Amino acid sequence: METETLLLRAIQSATLDQLTALVADYLEQPILIVDQAGQIISQQHAPLTTIPADWLDPLATDNRYTHGNQQFIRDVLNPQALNPWYLFLAQSPSYPLTQQQVQLVLQVINHFTDRYALNPNQNTANAALDQLLTNPDTADTQLLRSLTTEKLICVTATATQQAPHQAGLLAALRQLAAPLPLTENQADLVFLLTETQLTQAQTQLTQLGQQYDHYFFSSEPYADIAQTPAFLSICRQASEIAQQLGTRAIVNTTQKYNIYVILNHVDNGALLRNTMCTQLLTLKHYDDRHHAELFHTLFAYLENDCHVSKTATKLHLHRNSLAKRLAKIQELIPVDFTNPDKTFGLRLSYRLFHFLQI
């Protein structure tokens, strides 16, 4: 079969099986298309009913495999696909396939799968995420729901200065998120990770932030991808508040700022001030008069779950020095640290102090 005939008939093919039959005739060799789990997507004249596990090893450096008297060579169809497929082409050891033949077959099959969206790539998922964020009421989330069964994390990446997102950062984040999507807008980059991916990505995100002058905010985990716009909103609000408070780091979680997001929607400033534990003002006044650090010490003690060793380490203090400070705090404002309502009220009050810039 001439190359021109192959190309013409490929355009006329309506199913993948028709196309693989056409390619098999063109090469006069068996052909298989297999996914990474070993499921045969399509085949023609191939003697295999199951694929040996070692044929599916993604790290294999030798792409030649033997079955009986036949030799198969393996290539990846569209490496950017959400679920890449392997193409196995048989060849005669005496008359091996040429590189031009293999590349032509790869192009023909990839063009067909793109045309009929048989195996979507990450760009397709990126477009679906963009549609979800811009038109959540009409977006089709079926493709996005198929990407993972784990809980999701919404992450924003924002430049520290008003500058475009560099190509290197985009490429690194796409690879980090794959197969989950990423979309770009004027304000920030938005991408999805699973809980597992986020845990593994902390160091890399820090390095990318330092290299490209970006900072990241990650949401709480959620199960329904349709909730992504709401969690994105929280990420953006947390980012703005962190900048106002001067507490923004390279990698941040919204958990730290959730209470501030809530407070930001309370219009009654007098109510917020009256909700605070005014005893904390006693500590601030004492610190001002005696150049002490009781106000900050109590905050650190509460944030470390009233754990002496953790607090001492955090404050770079000896345990005895911390004990003296806590004793002085108790002398000025007696606190029952075993009462969860009291400790919660104090922790909330500290956030009100920060939020109201007192």
Salt bridges, closest charged atoms under 4 A:
ASP62 OD1 - ARG64 NE 3.14
ASP188 OD2 - ARG236 NE 2.92
ASP224 OD1 - ARG145 NH1 2.86
GLU293 OE1 - ARG325 NH1 3.93
GLU303 OE2 - ARG347 NE 3.13
GLU303 OE1 - ARG351 NH2 2.92
ASP305 OD1 - ARG347 NH1 3.83
GLU331 OE2 - LYS328 NZ 3.07
